[in-house]
């Protein structure tokens, strides 16, 4: 399908660069500041934004994002408020792809068909449901497809050749490769390991491949950008939000924008520098 995600990846490919994907938790550290941070991600150069759905038991996430979930829930974050945040964002930005990332329980409680319809109406482009493997997504996948939403799936270092076809089947948008086995914010994999993994995944799919988990610096982002179609940075940004929340810093959006710009600059020049 021709949509925001496919247009974004095509534009990045035409520029011979990877896309920058950033992650924040909706409502962290509070609704108004979270909306400002969301806009600052795009101002800094993010091509795609993942919006975390606050949940009380984010089992795949490390301490930084767990703390972000707690802050957001403490400030009153809900799935309904997340969708309102997306609608407000779409009033000013009709092009940046927005992906909801989270766990299935809040979607199930909301109602699967209702969620898919409301997510599409709000302006989301797809979902990454981290605790819903392909063998168990029959309840969600048809509703997403009916409403034109991508179901983005995860592959990990433990996804072997036998399981990979099941992960790819029915997925769309891009394939998210989790570069380390473990929780978000964990130690990053080596460039050589990531390169080999991406090459293996390309034999199974022609979808763009995004790589995330453990990428915290412009240098690390550039290394991944040389081999992958997209680089995902989340915990480093959420850690900034947490530090600013402790000091009640009002310039958090400017801090985030500056950091994201450093990532975007590194990614945009990574392949040119490698070829020089």
Secondary structure as a PSIPRED ss2 file (coil, helix, strand):
# PSIPRED VFORMAT (PSIPRED V4.0)

   1 X C   1.000  0.000  0.000
   2 X C   1.000  0.000  0.000
   3 X C   1.000  0.000  0.000
   4 X H   0.000  1.000  0.000
   5 X H   0.000  1.000  0.000
   6 X H   0.000  1.000  0.000
   7 X H   0.000  1.000  0.000
   8 X H   0.000  1.000  0.000
   9 X H   0.000  1.000  0.000
  10 X H   0.000  1.000  0.000
  11 X H   0.000  1.000  0.000
  12 X H   0.000  1.000  0.000
  13 X H   0.000  1.000  0.000
  14 X H   0.000  1.000  0.000
  15 X C   1.000  0.000  0.000
  16 X C   1.000  0.000  0.000
  17 X C   1.000  0.000  0.000
  18 X C   1.000  0.000  0.000
  19 X E   0.000  0.000  1.000
  20 X E   0.000  0.000  1.000
  21 X E   0.000  0.000  1.000
  22 X E   0.000  0.000  1.000
  23 X E   0.000  0.000  1.000
  24 X E   0.000  0.000  1.000
  25 X E   0.000  0.000  1.000
  26 X C   1.000  0.000  0.000
  27 X C   1.000  0.000  0.000
  28 X C   1.000  0.000  0.000
  29 X C   1.000  0.000  0.000
  30 X C   1.000  0.000  0.000
  31 X H   0.000  1.000  0.000
  32 X H   0.000  1.000  0.000
  33 X H   0.000  1.000  0.000
  34 X H   0.000  1.000  0.000
  35 X H   0.000  1.000  0.000
  36 X H   0.000  1.000  0.000
  37 X H   0.000  1.000  0.000
  38 X H   0.000  1.000  0.000
  39 X H   0.000  1.000  0.000
  40 X H   0.000  1.000  0.000
  41 X H   0.000  1.000  0.000
  42 X H   0.000  1.000  0.000
  43 X H   0.000  1.000  0.000
  44 X H   0.000  1.000  0.000
  45 X C   1.000  0.000  0.000
  46 X C   1.000  0.000  0.000
  47 X C   1.000  0.000  0.000
  48 X E   0.000  0.000  1.000
  49 X E   0.000  0.000  1.000
  50 X E   0.000  0.000  1.000
  51 X E   0.000  0.000  1.000
  52 X E   0.000  0.000  1.000
  53 X C   1.000  0.000  0.000
  54 X C   1.000  0.000  0.000
  55 X C   1.000  0.000  0.000
  56 X C   1.000  0.000  0.000
  57 X C   1.000  0.000  0.000
  58 X C   1.000  0.000  0.000
  59 X C   1.000  0.000  0.000
  60 X C   1.000  0.000  0.000
  61 X C   1.000  0.000  0.000
  62 X C   1.000  0.000  0.000
  63 X H   0.000  1.000  0.000
  64 X H   0.000  1.000  0.000
  65 X H   0.000  1.000  0.000
  66 X H   0.000  1.000  0.000
  67 X H   0.000  1.000  0.000
  68 X H   0.000  1.000  0.000
  69 X H   0.000  1.000  0.000
  70 X H   0.000  1.000  0.000
  71 X H   0.000  1.000  0.000
  72 X H   0.000  1.000  0.000
  73 X H   0.000  1.000  0.000
  74 X H   0.000  1.000  0.000
  75 X C   1.000  0.000  0.000
  76 X C   1.000  0.000  0.000
  77 X C   1.000  0.000  0.000
  78 X C   1.000  0.000  0.000
  79 X H   0.000  1.000  0.000
  80 X H   0.000  1.000  0.000
  81 X H   0.000  1.000  0.000
  82 X H   0.000  1.000  0.000
  83 X H   0.000  1.000  0.000
  84 X H   0.000  1.000  0.000
  85 X H   0.000  1.000  0.000
  86 X H   0.000  1.000  0.000
  87 X H   0.000  1.000  0.000
  88 X H   0.000  1.000  0.000
  89 X H   0.000  1.000  0.000
  90 X H   0.000  1.000  0.000
  91 X C   1.000  0.000  0.000
  92 X C   1.000  0.000  0.000
  93 X C   1.000  0.000  0.000
  94 X C   1.000  0.000  0.000
  95 X C   1.000  0.000  0.000
  96 X C   1.000  0.000  0.000
  97 X E   0.000  0.000  1.000
  98 X E   0.000  0.000  1.000
  99 X E   0.000  0.000  1.000
 100 X E   0.000  0.000  1.000
 101 X E   0.000  0.000  1.000
 102 X E   0.000  0.000  1.000
 103 X C   1.000  0.000  0.000
 104 X H   0.000  1.000  0.000
 105 X H   0.000  1.000  0.000
 106 X H   0.000  1.000  0.000
 107 X H   0.000  1.000  0.000
 108 X H   0.000  1.000  0.000
 109 X H   0.000  1.000  0.000
 110 X H   0.000  1.000  0.000
 111 X C   1.000  0.000  0.000
 112 X H   0.000  1.000  0.000
 113 X H   0.000  1.000  0.000
 114 X H   0.000  1.000  0.000
 115 X H   0.000  1.000  0.000
 116 X H   0.000  1.000  0.000
 117 X H   0.000  1.000  0.000
 118 X H   0.000  1.000  0.000
 119 X H   0.000  1.000  0.000
 120 X H   0.000  1.000  0.000
 121 X H   0.000  1.000  0.000
 122 X H   0.000  1.000  0.000
 123 X C   1.000  0.000  0.000
 124 X C   1.000  0.000  0.000
 125 X C   1.000  0.000  0.000
 126 X E   0.000  0.000  1.000
 127 X E   0.000  0.000  1.000
 128 X E   0.000  0.000  1.000
 129 X E   0.000  0.000  1.000
 130 X C   1.000  0.000  0.000
 131 X C   1.000  0.000  0.000
 132 X C   1.000  0.000  0.000
 133 X C   1.000  0.000  0.000
 134 X H   0.000  1.000  0.000
 135 X H   0.000  1.000  0.000
 136 X H   0.000  1.000  0.000
 137 X C   1.000  0.000  0.000
 138 X H   0.000  1.000  0.000
 139 X H   0.000  1.000  0.000
 140 X H   0.000  1.000  0.000
 141 X H   0.000  1.000  0.000
 142 X H   0.000  1.000  0.000
 143 X H   0.000  1.000  0.000
 144 X H   0.000  1.000  0.000
 145 X H   0.000  1.000  0.000
 146 X H   0.000  1.000  0.000
 147 X C   1.000  0.000  0.000
 148 X C   1.000  0.000  0.000
 149 X C   1.000  0.000  0.000
 150 X E   0.000  0.000  1.000
 151 X E   0.000  0.000  1.000
 152 X C   1.000  0.000  0.000
 153 X E   0.000  0.000  1.000
 154 X E   0.000  0.000  1.000
 155 X E   0.000  0.000  1.000
 156 X E   0.000  0.000  1.000
 157 X C   1.000  0.000  0.000
 158 X C   1.000  0.000  0.000
 159 X C   1.000  0.000  0.000
 160 X C   1.000  0.000  0.000
 161 X H   0.000  1.000  0.000
 162 X H   0.000  1.000  0.000
 163 X H   0.000  1.000  0.000
 164 X H   0.000  1.000  0.000
 165 X H   0.000  1.000  0.000
 166 X H   0.000  1.000  0.000
 167 X H   0.000  1.000  0.000
 168 X H   0.000  1.000  0.000
 169 X C   1.000  0.000  0.000
 170 X C   1.000  0.000  0.000
 171 X C   1.000  0.000  0.000
 172 X C   1.000  0.000  0.000
 173 X C   1.000  0.000  0.000
 174 X C   1.000  0.000  0.000
 175 X E   0.000  0.000  1.000
 176 X E   0.000  0.000  1.000
 177 X E   0.000  0.000  1.000
 178 X E   0.000  0.000  1.000
 179 X C   1.000  0.000  0.000
 180 X C   1.000  0.000  0.000
 181 X C   1.000  0.000  0.000
 182 X C   1.000  0.000  0.000
 183 X C   1.000  0.000  0.000
 184 X C   1.000  0.000  0.000
 185 X C   1.000  0.000  0.000
 186 X C   1.000  0.000  0.000
 187 X C   1.000  0.000  0.000
 188 X C   1.000  0.000  0.000
 189 X C   1.000  0.000  0.000
 190 X C   1.000  0.000  0.000
 191 X H   0.000  1.000  0.000
 192 X H   0.000  1.000  0.000
 193 X H   0.000  1.000  0.000
 194 X H   0.000  1.000  0.000
 195 X H   0.000  1.000  0.000
 196 X H   0.000  1.000  0.000
 197 X H   0.000  1.000  0.000
 198 X H   0.000  1.000  0.000
 199 X H   0.000  1.000  0.000
 200 X H   0.000  1.000  0.000
 201 X H   0.000  1.000  0.000
 202 X H   0.000  1.000  0.000
 203 X C   1.000  0.000  0.000
 204 X C   1.000  0.000  0.000
 205 X C   1.000  0.000  0.000
 206 X C   1.000  0.000  0.000
 207 X C   1.000  0.000  0.000
 208 X C   1.000  0.000  0.000
 209 X E   0.000  0.000  1.000
 210 X E   0.000  0.000  1.000
 211 X E   0.000  0.000  1.000
 212 X E   0.000  0.000  1.000
 213 X C   1.000  0.000  0.000
 214 X C   1.000  0.000  0.000
 215 X C   1.000  0.000  0.000
 216 X C   1.000  0.000  0.000
 217 X C   1.000  0.000  0.000
 218 X H   0.000  1.000  0.000
 219 X H   0.000  1.000  0.000
 220 X H   0.000  1.000  0.000
 221 X H   0.000  1.000  0.000
 222 X H   0.000  1.000  0.000
 223 X H   0.000  1.000  0.000
 224 X H   0.000  1.000  0.000
 225 X H   0.000  1.000  0.000
 226 X C   1.000  0.000  0.000
 227 X C   1.000  0.000  0.000
 228 X C   1.000  0.000  0.000
 229 X C   1.000  0.000  0.000
 230 X E   0.000  0.000  1.000
 231 X E   0.000  0.000  1.000
 232 X E   0.000  0.000  1.000
 233 X E   0.000  0.000  1.000
 234 X C   1.000  0.000  0.000
 235 X H   0.000  1.000  0.000
 236 X H   0.000  1.000  0.000
 237 X H   0.000  1.000  0.000
 238 X H   0.000  1.000  0.000
 239 X H   0.000  1.000  0.000
 240 X H   0.000  1.000  0.000
 241 X H   0.000  1.000  0.000
 242 X H   0.000  1.000  0.000
 243 X H   0.000  1.000  0.000
 244 X H   0.000  1.000  0.000
 245 X H   0.000  1.000  0.000
 246 X H   0.000  1.000  0.000
 247 X H   0.000  1.000  0.000
 248 X C   1.000  0.000  0.000
 249 X C   1.000  0.000  0.000
 250 X C   1.000  0.000  0.000
 251 X C   1.000  0.000  0.000
 252 X H   0.000  1.000  0.000
 253 X H   0.000  1.000  0.000
 254 X H   0.000  1.000  0.000
 255 X H   0.000  1.000  0.000
 256 X H   0.000  1.000  0.000
 257 X H   0.000  1.000  0.000
 258 X H   0.000  1.000  0.000
 259 X H   0.000  1.000  0.000
 260 X H   0.000  1.000  0.000
 261 X H   0.000  1.000  0.000
 262 X H   0.000  1.000  0.000
 263 X H   0.000  1.000  0.000
 264 X H   0.000  1.000  0.000
 265 X H   0.000  1.000  0.000
 266 X H   0.000  1.000  0.000
 267 X H   0.000  1.000  0.000
 268 X H   0.000  1.000  0.000
 269 X H   0.000  1.000  0.000
 270 X H   0.000  1.000  0.000
 271 X H   0.000  1.000  0.000
 272 X H   0.000  1.000  0.000
 273 X H   0.000  1.000  0.000
 274 X H   0.000  1.000  0.000
 275 X H   0.000  1.000  0.000
 276 X C   1.000  0.000  0.000
